[in-house]
Amino acid sequence: MTAHAEMTYIDEPGLPYWLRRLSLIAQGDQPGALVDVAELLGHATRSRGIVLWESPSSADSDDLSVLTAWLHPSVPRMRAIPSTADAVTREADVRRTLALSNPNGGSLLGLLVDAALPLEYADGSRGVLTLCGSGGLTGGAFDTAAELLTILPAVLAVRRERKTLALVNAANDIMHEADIESGTQPLPRQELQAYFNQICARLSESMYGADVSLYLRECDADASCAYFAGWPAATTNARTAPIVVSGPRPCSPQPGVALIEELLTNGTHVWGVLRCESASGPPAYFTHTDLTILRPVAAQLARYWANWLNRRALFEENQSWRHLANGITEFNQILTQALRQDDAKDRQPQVAAAALRVASSVVPTSTGAAVYVAAAGGKKERPSLQLASATGDHGVSEAGRAQAEHAYRSRKRTVGHVPNADDADGWIVSAPIRVGQQAYGALIAEGPGSEPPANSAQVYDILSDQLGLYRHLAHTMDALKTVQNEQADAMEDLKHQLVSPLRAATDRTDLVLRLGRFDRRTQYELEATRGLCRKASRVAMSAGVFATLSKGQLPEPRKERLGAGDLRRMLIAAAADCQTLSNPEMGRRFTVNRQSLDTLDKRLVQADSSFLQQCVGNLFDNADKYSYPNTEVTISATVTDHELAINVISTGVPVRSDDRRRCLERNWRGPEARNSTGEGSGIGLWIVDHLMRSMNGRVELHPDNDTLCVALILPTT
Amino acid sequence: MSPRFVIVEDDHLQKGPLEANLQAAFAGAQITTFISEHQFSENIPTLQHSPPDLILMDVMLRWTMPSPNAPAPPTEVAEGGYYRAGLRCANLLLANERLREVPVVLYTILEQADLERDGNRLPANCSYVGKSGDIEVLLRKARALIGEGASR
């Protein structure tokens, strides 16, 4: 109560001191508290004690609360602020009329209560002014007090509004400073706490030095709020306990308790609670009026908090996309390098580990991740998933493998819940590693919380797609390389078959020329040279057919009609050539059953003679290549009503019955052939098959232990 | 002293003229011919006992001739196939203390680039002569490798 001594009053002689002071307060030119108004009322009514009350706001509460209290300096200090109203005050409140001292009237502030006047504040709330210790109000004092009461609500409202406005402006300034500090990014949490602490400090000043605490939550799913900021900054037990946001807030004073709260709301979202407690007073208790001060600040804090959360979410999302972009770039480089290696398909574990490294950097809150890949079993077995790589202190949970299986089988990404190691809630994402409908495995990731972080599921989608693409590319490249190698092998084999007879023919011609005479040896050498030239010609034709078939085209036969005589000559010439070129040390004999063709009689077959020569020559070459020493290769014909079969029967490296069809596939050679002589590229019968089919015929293999009958079948006309 | 040659050639049509050409070029030449990879590898101990002056090695070479009792190929032969059998034989010589100095001429229809496909290099004891060239090229290479004095 020393403030008035420092005030500068309007220099209006004749105006009472209290009136000049009231004028200053109303104009808001001077600082001051509600207690100053009470002091003025005391001076005006010559009272020694003044108590300003606020009526209870609801039927649930029946006691008045002290707004402020003043004592004349002459009254001994240390009087207790009243916690309950006296009978005169209650009477004025209930009846809403002036109540004067009566025999039952009590005392307040250690003074006798003289009178109590009901009043109505500008915000609609009601109250009572209690005058004490005047020794009985004189007529003039009473009139003055009554007059004052007509202007007091307006004065109080102005004061409150100005106080609220100052507080809101101060909070605005602090938040503006925070905005400048934050720039384009959200403030770090600790710095935001510091700014909110400042706002709480300003609020504390306005709320009689109360302890101010701000409790916040980050999403609607959180049932309670945690302490975030406050003033004084030192924590108390109450600040460590979470605050439930639902339910009624304490907003009316209770005897012995000084606590008011206001929810931080923004639209329909409740973001937290702003709490004031333990006002160091006077008045020591909060009122509804104080809530009107608290409310705009709470709204400001709610807006800023919601905005900060939004900015943080956007920033984190941007960061996560940036991390993902960097991660994908890095991962693509790894994939490119891996694909350049010869063993790209075998690098799956390294590639999987790289994918998990990227996943871990983009979604740092995940606690474990793993890549499972399908391991090929037998032809009829269902592929099983095997762990290719894993990360995390605990890896992935048992449920992870089941999720991987599900994603792999369903080829769909799933997001589920799984308790983590501490039995707390956890999320799990499983994304299939696939290309189109071809699945190769699954990528699994786990982390704490009820939901995976924003965008993380898409991150795992992208990574698993990348893995699928890599796997597909590696397989394709592997297959391509196999085809290239097979093609190169086939070309080498053709070259071998083509050049070898030409080399031999050249050498033999040289020998004949060197001998300079014509005898039986010369004749043999010339016949061998002729056979070699025919063979070279046939191989050259095979190369042409091979090229045609490799382009996806089919050879086109000429339409010739061949009779028994034509076929007989063709078979005998081919067998003679083969006999000539066969290694005499092996003792193989080529025999043509000439009579077997007689059954064809006058019937004809429609075929391309060069194609048929090619087929017969290939079969004879195979027979010479795979027959055992000292065996006979028999060539005969079988005629039925509509077909002619040219059968080449030999004894040698066996063909399995199951492999009859596979013998006609490109680049396929039976294990027995591979493991005995080892030569050949597996295109001879493939070419024969296509040539025969181009002539509406077919080739059939009939193995029987070491004996093999290969039949070239053509329709007769 | 008459040079001693080993020919590794599975094509009997080429083997005869090659032997005749060598006999004509190197008077009194002793020629031993192996007709499969298996036969060559089986005779390594014999060669070790009496190393030849030069080996003429075909590259695309059968493991063995067809026979009911043909020996099964070792894993590397079964997997590698016949395309580079001559190189395997050359490496067998390289790995042998007494045979690693014997010069080997890879006499093949393949190009040298084919043999060096996938970054492979010819074994250190090998030189290359293509079969599609004149026989004189081979004979000149043989003379150079065994010494001019050995030829007539």
Interface residues (C-beta under 8 A of the other chain):
Chain A: A488 D489 E492 D493 K495 H496 V499 S500 P501 L502 R503 A504 D507 R508 D510 L511 A528 L532 L581 N583 P584 E585 M586 K625 Y626 S627 Y628 P629 G652 V653 R674 N675 S676 T677 G678 E679 G680 D706
Chain B: D10 D11 H12 L13 Q14 P17 L18 A20 N21 E37 M60 R62 W63 T64 M65 P66 S67 P68 A70 A72 P73 V77 A78 G81 Y82 Y83 A85 I109 L110 D114 R117 K131 S132 I135
